[in-house]
Amino acid sequence: MACSGSSSSICGGPSALTLFVQASAVASLSPDLTTKKMSLPNGWAAASTACIAEGTSGRALASASTSAPDMTVPKCLAYCGGLGWQYAGVEYGSECYCGDALVNGASLDKTATCSSHCAGDASTYCGGGNALSLYQNPALAKSNIVVNSYASQGCMQEVAGRALTGLSLSQANMTVELCTTACAAGGFTYAGLEYGQECYCGNALVNGATVSSVSTQCLMPCAGNSAEICGGPNAINLYKTVA
């Protein structure tokens, strides 16, 4: 509709606004002008699918979580990055979730609408109801951690009967290096560390074990090197030979 005071200009229309933005503000806004640009921690960027649906049988990112009344995207990314997880997701305005992979039925193919403003910055979005604003730092992928030609697969739940049954040992000086060396000497595909000083090897995950059964209990330092983590109660730090 033409402006009533100047027919050569447009002044919106029925239920439609002609929008103007201060020139000084444009550089700080997203291309569609709906949100403020964010300064993300080094290495982090929005995932290839920026907003995904929450998992169907549990959290999409199940390795760590926190919430805060002043939650922002950078705050969540710093939290997950500090714990070494490559994915971070913000949900429902104030919730933050971390993981190395999408689990419990979640995937990049399952998109959602992220419409909750961040509790700590209303000019940006932090997911929505059952929806995650998803970010990734590929440099933190567990697969990048390689010890004796075994790449980390993350933290997996143990199962009844053991996930790895080819070889086992328990030593008071257990380290990731010691376990992977023992498994490599036996020609095993997998090496797993559990409960601080236990090491298990195998060529396949058995008794119903699967890497998609993520555990959050790999919190125990290795008995032989407190700077390393050697699983936890019913939780395995799993490694697999590099192809």
Contacts in CASP RR format, 6 or more apart in sequence:
PFRMAT RR
TARGET T0000
AUTHOR 0000-0000-0000
METHOD contacts of the structure
MODEL  1
MACSGSSSSICGGPSALTLFVQASAVASLSPDLTTKKMSLPNGWAAASTA
CIAEGTSGRALASASTSAPDMTVPKCLAYCGGLGWQYAGVEYGSECYCGD
ALVNGASLDKTATCSSHCAGDASTYCGGGNALSLYQNPALAKSNIVVNSY
ASQGCMQEVAGRALTGLSLSQANMTVELCTTACAAGGFTYAGLEYGQECY
CGNALVNGATVSSVSTQCLMPCAGNSAEICGGPNAINLYKTVA
1 10 0 8 1.000
1 11 0 8 1.000
1 12 0 8 1.000
1 13 0 8 1.000
1 14 0 8 1.000
2 8 0 8 1.000
2 9 0 8 1.000
2 10 0 8 1.000
2 11 0 8 1.000
3 9 0 8 1.000
3 10 0 8 1.000
3 11 0 8 1.000
4 11 0 8 1.000
10 18 0 8 1.000
11 18 0 8 1.000
12 18 0 8 1.000
19 33 0 8 1.000
21 29 0 8 1.000
21 33 0 8 1.000
26 33 0 8 1.000
27 37 0 8 1.000
28 36 0 8 1.000
28 37 0 8 1.000
29 35 0 8 1.000
29 36 0 8 1.000
29 37 0 8 1.000
30 36 0 8 1.000
30 37 0 8 1.000
35 123 0 8 1.000
35 124 0 8 1.000
35 125 0 8 1.000
36 121 0 8 1.000
36 123 0 8 1.000
36 124 0 8 1.000
38 72 0 8 1.000
38 73 0 8 1.000
38 74 0 8 1.000
38 124 0 8 1.000
39 74 0 8 1.000
40 73 0 8 1.000
40 74 0 8 1.000
40 77 0 8 1.000
40 135 0 8 1.000
41 74 0 8 1.000
41 77 0 8 1.000
41 78 0 8 1.000
41 81 0 8 1.000
41 137 0 8 1.000
43 137 0 8 1.000
43 139 0 8 1.000
44 77 0 8 1.000
44 88 0 8 1.000
44 135 0 8 1.000
44 136 0 8 1.000
44 137 0 8 1.000
45 135 0 8 1.000
45 136 0 8 1.000
45 137 0 8 1.000
46 133 0 8 1.000
46 134 0 8 1.000
46 135 0 8 1.000
46 136 0 8 1.000
47 87 0 8 1.000
47 108 0 8 1.000
47 134 0 8 1.000
47 135 0 8 1.000
47 136 0 8 1.000
48 108 0 8 1.000
49 108 0 8 1.000
49 109 0 8 1.000
49 111 0 8 1.000
49 134 0 8 1.000
50 114 0 8 1.000
50 133 0 8 1.000
50 134 0 8 1.000
51 111 0 8 1.000
51 112 0 8 1.000
51 113 0 8 1.000
51 114 0 8 1.000
51 127 0 8 1.000
51 131 0 8 1.000
51 132 0 8 1.000
51 133 0 8 1.000
51 134 0 8 1.000
52 60 0 8 1.000
52 102 0 8 1.000
52 106 0 8 1.000
52 107 0 8 1.000
52 108 0 8 1.000
52 110 0 8 1.000
52 111 0 8 1.000
52 112 0 8 1.000
52 131 0 8 1.000
52 132 0 8 1.000
52 134 0 8 1.000
53 60 0 8 1.000
53 106 0 8 1.000
53 110 0 8 1.000
53 111 0 8 1.000
53 112 0 8 1.000
53 130 0 8 1.000
53 131 0 8 1.000
53 132 0 8 1.000
54 60 0 8 1.000
54 91 0 8 1.000
54 106 0 8 1.000
54 112 0 8 1.000
54 129 0 8 1.000
54 130 0 8 1.000
54 131 0 8 1.000
54 132 0 8 1.000
55 103 0 8 1.000
55 104 0 8 1.000
55 105 0 8 1.000
55 106 0 8 1.000
55 110 0 8 1.000
55 130 0 8 1.000
56 104 0 8 1.000
56 105 0 8 1.000
56 106 0 8 1.000
57 104 0 8 1.000
57 105 0 8 1.000
58 103 0 8 1.000
58 104 0 8 1.000
58 105 0 8 1.000
59 65 0 8 1.000
59 97 0 8 1.000
59 103 0 8 1.000
59 104 0 8 1.000
60 97 0 8 1.000
60 102 0 8 1.000
60 103 0 8 1.000
60 104 0 8 1.000
60 105 0 8 1.000
60 106 0 8 1.000
60 132 0 8 1.000
61 85 0 8 1.000
61 87 0 8 1.000
61 88 0 8 1.000
61 89 0 8 1.000
61 97 0 8 1.000
61 98 0 8 1.000
61 99 0 8 1.000
61 102 0 8 1.000
61 103 0 8 1.000
61 106 0 8 1.000
61 132 0 8 1.000
62 97 0 8 1.000
62 99 0 8 1.000
62 103 0 8 1.000
62 104 0 8 1.000
62 214 0 8 1.000
62 216 0 8 1.000
63 83 0 8 1.000
63 85 0 8 1.000
63 98 0 8 1.000
63 99 0 8 1.000
63 100 0 8 1.000
63 155 0 8 1.000
63 214 0 8 1.000
63 216 0 8 1.000
64 79 0 8 1.000
64 80 0 8 1.000
64 83 0 8 1.000
64 85 0 8 1.000
64 97 0 8 1.000
64 98 0 8 1.000
64 99 0 8 1.000
64 216 0 8 1.000
65 95 0 8 1.000
65 96 0 8 1.000
65 97 0 8 1.000
65 98 0 8 1.000
66 76 0 8 1.000
66 79 0 8 1.000
66 95 0 8 1.000
66 96 0 8 1.000
67 94 0 8 1.000
67 95 0 8 1.000
67 96 0 8 1.000
68 75 0 8 1.000
68 94 0 8 1.000
68 96 0 8 1.000
68 119 0 8 1.000
69 94 0 8 1.000
69 119 0 8 1.000
69 120 0 8 1.000
70 119 0 8 1.000
70 120 0 8 1.000
71 90 0 8 1.000
71 93 0 8 1.000
71 94 0 8 1.000
71 95 0 8 1.000
71 96 0 8 1.000
71 118 0 8 1.000
71 119 0 8 1.000
71 120 0 8 1.000
71 126 0 8 1.000
72 118 0 8 1.000
72 119 0 8 1.000
72 120 0 8 1.000
72 121 0 8 1.000
72 124 0 8 1.000
72 126 0 8 1.000
73 90 0 8 1.000
73 118 0 8 1.000
73 121 0 8 1.000
73 124 0 8 1.000
73 126 0 8 1.000
73 133 0 8 1.000
73 135 0 8 1.000
75 96 0 8 1.000
75 120 0 8 1.000
76 88 0 8 1.000
76 89 0 8 1.000
76 90 0 8 1.000
76 96 0 8 1.000
76 126 0 8 1.000
76 135 0 8 1.000
77 88 0 8 1.000
77 135 0 8 1.000
77 137 0 8 1.000
79 88 0 8 1.000
79 96 0 8 1.000
79 98 0 8 1.000
80 87 0 8 1.000
80 88 0 8 1.000
80 89 0 8 1.000
80 96 0 8 1.000
80 97 0 8 1.000
80 98 0 8 1.000
80 99 0 8 1.000
81 88 0 8 1.000
81 98 0 8 1.000
81 137 0 8 1.000
81 140 0 8 1.000
83 98 0 8 1.000
84 98 0 8 1.000
84 140 0 8 1.000
85 98 0 8 1.000
85 99 0 8 1.000
85 100 0 8 1.000
85 140 0 8 1.000
86 99 0 8 1.000
86 100 0 8 1.000
86 136 0 8 1.000
86 137 0 8 1.000
86 138 0 8 1.000
86 139 0 8 1.000
86 140 0 8 1.000
86 141 0 8 1.000
86 142 0 8 1.000
87 98 0 8 1.000
87 99 0 8 1.000
87 100 0 8 1.000
87 101 0 8 1.000
87 102 0 8 1.000
87 134 0 8 1.000
87 135 0 8 1.000
87 136 0 8 1.000
88 96 0 8 1.000
88 97 0 8 1.000
88 98 0 8 1.000
88 99 0 8 1.000
88 134 0 8 1.000
88 135 0 8 1.000
88 136 0 8 1.000
88 137 0 8 1.000
89 96 0 8 1.000
89 97 0 8 1.000
89 98 0 8 1.000
89 127 0 8 1.000
89 132 0 8 1.000
89 133 0 8 1.000
89 134 0 8 1.000
89 135 0 8 1.000
90 96 0 8 1.000
90 97 0 8 1.000
90 118 0 8 1.000
90 126 0 8 1.000
90 127 0 8 1.000
90 132 0 8 1.000
90 133 0 8 1.000
91 97 0 8 1.000
91 116 0 8 1.000
91 126 0 8 1.000
91 127 0 8 1.000
91 128 0 8 1.000
91 129 0 8 1.000
91 130 0 8 1.000
91 131 0 8 1.000
91 132 0 8 1.000
91 133 0 8 1.000
92 116 0 8 1.000
92 126 0 8 1.000
92 127 0 8 1.000
92 128 0 8 1.000
92 129 0 8 1.000
93 116 0 8 1.000
93 117 0 8 1.000
93 118 0 8 1.000
93 119 0 8 1.000
93 126 0 8 1.000
93 127 0 8 1.000
93 128 0 8 1.000
94 118 0 8 1.000
94 119 0 8 1.000
94 120 0 8 1.000
94 126 0 8 1.000
95 126 0 8 1.000
97 132 0 8 1.000
99 214 0 8 1.000
100 140 0 8 1.000
100 141 0 8 1.000
100 142 0 8 1.000
100 154 0 8 1.000
101 212 0 8 1.000
101 214 0 8 1.000
102 108 0 8 1.000
103 212 0 8 1.000
103 214 0 8 1.000
106 132 0 8 1.000
112 128 0 8 1.000
112 130 0 8 1.000
112 131 0 8 1.000
112 132 0 8 1.000
113 128 0 8 1.000
113 131 0 8 1.000
114 125 0 8 1.000
114 126 0 8 1.000
114 127 0 8 1.000
114 128 0 8 1.000
114 131 0 8 1.000
114 132 0 8 1.000
114 133 0 8 1.000
115 125 0 8 1.000
115 127 0 8 1.000
115 128 0 8 1.000
115 131 0 8 1.000
116 125 0 8 1.000
116 126 0 8 1.000
116 127 0 8 1.000
116 128 0 8 1.000
116 129 0 8 1.000
116 131 0 8 1.000
117 123 0 8 1.000
117 124 0 8 1.000
117 125 0 8 1.000
117 126 0 8 1.000
118 124 0 8 1.000
118 125 0 8 1.000
118 126 0 8 1.000
119 126 0 8 1.000
125 133 0 8 1.000
126 133 0 8 1.000
127 133 0 8 1.000
142 151 0 8 1.000
142 152 0 8 1.000
142 153 0 8 1.000
142 154 0 8 1.000
143 151 0 8 1.000
143 152 0 8 1.000
143 153 0 8 1.000
144 151 0 8 1.000
144 152 0 8 1.000
145 151 0 8 1.000
145 152 0 8 1.000
146 152 0 8 1.000
146 242 0 8 1.000
147 176 0 8 1.000
147 177 0 8 1.000
147 180 0 8 1.000
147 239 0 8 1.000
148 177 0 8 1.000
148 180 0 8 1.000
148 181 0 8 1.000
148 184 0 8 1.000
149 180 0 8 1.000
149 184 0 8 1.000
149 241 0 8 1.000
149 242 0 8 1.000
150 180 0 8 1.000
150 183 0 8 1.000
150 184 0 8 1.000
150 191 0 8 1.000
150 239 0 8 1.000
150 240 0 8 1.000
150 241 0 8 1.000
150 242 0 8 1.000
151 239 0 8 1.000
151 240 0 8 1.000
151 241 0 8 1.000
151 242 0 8 1.000
152 237 0 8 1.000
152 238 0 8 1.000
152 239 0 8 1.000
153 211 0 8 1.000
153 238 0 8 1.000
153 239 0 8 1.000
153 240 0 8 1.000
154 211 0 8 1.000
154 214 0 8 1.000
154 218 0 8 1.000
154 237 0 8 1.000
154 238 0 8 1.000
155 214 0 8 1.000
155 215 0 8 1.000
155 216 0 8 1.000
155 217 0 8 1.000
155 218 0 8 1.000
155 231 0 8 1.000
155 235 0 8 1.000
155 236 0 8 1.000
155 237 0 8 1.000
155 238 0 8 1.000
156 163 0 8 1.000
156 209 0 8 1.000
156 210 0 8 1.000
156 211 0 8 1.000
156 213 0 8 1.000
156 214 0 8 1.000
156 215 0 8 1.000
156 235 0 8 1.000
156 236 0 8 1.000
156 238 0 8 1.000
157 209 0 8 1.000
157 213 0 8 1.000
157 214 0 8 1.000
157 215 0 8 1.000
157 234 0 8 1.000
157 235 0 8 1.000
157 236 0 8 1.000
158 194 0 8 1.000
158 209 0 8 1.000
158 215 0 8 1.000
158 234 0 8 1.000
158 235 0 8 1.000
158 236 0 8 1.000
159 207 0 8 1.000
159 208 0 8 1.000
159 209 0 8 1.000
159 213 0 8 1.000
160 207 0 8 1.000
161 207 0 8 1.000
162 168 0 8 1.000
162 200 0 8 1.000
162 206 0 8 1.000
162 207 0 8 1.000
163 200 0 8 1.000
163 205 0 8 1.000
163 206 0 8 1.000
163 207 0 8 1.000
163 208 0 8 1.000
163 209 0 8 1.000
163 236 0 8 1.000
163 238 0 8 1.000
164 188 0 8 1.000
164 190 0 8 1.000
164 191 0 8 1.000
164 192 0 8 1.000
164 200 0 8 1.000
164 201 0 8 1.000
164 202 0 8 1.000
164 205 0 8 1.000
164 206 0 8 1.000
164 209 0 8 1.000
164 236 0 8 1.000
165 200 0 8 1.000
165 202 0 8 1.000
165 206 0 8 1.000
165 207 0 8 1.000
166 188 0 8 1.000
166 200 0 8 1.000
166 201 0 8 1.000
166 202 0 8 1.000
166 203 0 8 1.000
167 182 0 8 1.000
167 183 0 8 1.000
167 186 0 8 1.000
167 188 0 8 1.000
167 200 0 8 1.000
167 201 0 8 1.000
167 202 0 8 1.000
168 198 0 8 1.000
168 199 0 8 1.000
168 200 0 8 1.000
168 201 0 8 1.000
169 179 0 8 1.000
169 182 0 8 1.000
169 198 0 8 1.000
169 199 0 8 1.000
170 197 0 8 1.000
170 198 0 8 1.000
170 199 0 8 1.000
171 178 0 8 1.000
171 197 0 8 1.000
171 199 0 8 1.000
171 223 0 8 1.000
172 197 0 8 1.000
172 223 0 8 1.000
172 224 0 8 1.000
173 223 0 8 1.000
173 224 0 8 1.000
174 193 0 8 1.000
174 196 0 8 1.000
174 197 0 8 1.000
174 198 0 8 1.000
174 199 0 8 1.000
174 222 0 8 1.000
174 223 0 8 1.000
174 224 0 8 1.000
174 230 0 8 1.000
175 222 0 8 1.000
175 224 0 8 1.000
175 225 0 8 1.000
175 228 0 8 1.000
175 230 0 8 1.000
176 193 0 8 1.000
176 222 0 8 1.000
176 225 0 8 1.000
176 228 0 8 1.000
176 230 0 8 1.000
176 237 0 8 1.000
176 239 0 8 1.000
178 199 0 8 1.000
178 224 0 8 1.000
179 191 0 8 1.000
179 192 0 8 1.000
179 193 0 8 1.000
179 199 0 8 1.000
179 201 0 8 1.000
179 230 0 8 1.000
179 239 0 8 1.000
180 191 0 8 1.000
180 239 0 8 1.000
182 191 0 8 1.000
182 199 0 8 1.000
182 201 0 8 1.000
183 190 0 8 1.000
183 191 0 8 1.000
183 192 0 8 1.000
183 199 0 8 1.000
183 201 0 8 1.000
183 202 0 8 1.000
183 239 0 8 1.000
184 191 0 8 1.000
184 241 0 8 1.000
186 201 0 8 1.000
188 201 0 8 1.000
188 202 0 8 1.000
188 203 0 8 1.000
189 202 0 8 1.000
189 203 0 8 1.000
189 204 0 8 1.000
189 240 0 8 1.000
189 241 0 8 1.000
190 201 0 8 1.000
190 202 0 8 1.000
190 203 0 8 1.000
190 204 0 8 1.000
190 205 0 8 1.000
190 238 0 8 1.000
190 239 0 8 1.000
190 240 0 8 1.000
190 241 0 8 1.000
191 199 0 8 1.000
191 200 0 8 1.000
191 201 0 8 1.000
191 202 0 8 1.000
191 238 0 8 1.000
191 239 0 8 1.000
191 240 0 8 1.000
192 199 0 8 1.000
192 200 0 8 1.000
192 201 0 8 1.000
192 236 0 8 1.000
192 237 0 8 1.000
192 238 0 8 1.000
192 239 0 8 1.000
193 199 0 8 1.000
193 200 0 8 1.000
193 222 0 8 1.000
193 229 0 8 1.000
193 230 0 8 1.000
193 231 0 8 1.000
193 236 0 8 1.000
193 237 0 8 1.000
193 239 0 8 1.000
194 200 0 8 1.000
194 230 0 8 1.000
194 231 0 8 1.000
194 232 0 8 1.000
194 234 0 8 1.000
194 235 0 8 1.000
194 236 0 8 1.000
194 237 0 8 1.000
195 220 0 8 1.000
195 230 0 8 1.000
195 231 0 8 1.000
195 232 0 8 1.000
195 233 0 8 1.000
196 220 0 8 1.000
196 221 0 8 1.000
196 222 0 8 1.000
196 223 0 8 1.000
196 230 0 8 1.000
196 231 0 8 1.000
196 232 0 8 1.000
197 222 0 8 1.000
197 223 0 8 1.000
197 224 0 8 1.000
197 230 0 8 1.000
198 230 0 8 1.000
200 236 0 8 1.000
205 211 0 8 1.000
211 238 0 8 1.000
215 234 0 8 1.000
215 235 0 8 1.000
215 236 0 8 1.000
216 235 0 8 1.000
217 231 0 8 1.000
217 232 0 8 1.000
217 233 0 8 1.000
217 234 0 8 1.000
217 235 0 8 1.000
218 229 0 8 1.000
218 231 0 8 1.000
218 232 0 8 1.000
218 235 0 8 1.000
218 236 0 8 1.000
218 237 0 8 1.000
219 229 0 8 1.000
219 231 0 8 1.000
219 232 0 8 1.000
219 235 0 8 1.000
220 229 0 8 1.000
220 230 0 8 1.000
220 231 0 8 1.000
220 232 0 8 1.000
220 233 0 8 1.000
221 227 0 8 1.000
221 228 0 8 1.000
221 229 0 8 1.000
221 230 0 8 1.000
222 228 0 8 1.000
222 229 0 8 1.000
222 230 0 8 1.000
223 230 0 8 1.000
229 237 0 8 1.000
230 237 0 8 1.000
231 237 0 8 1.000
END
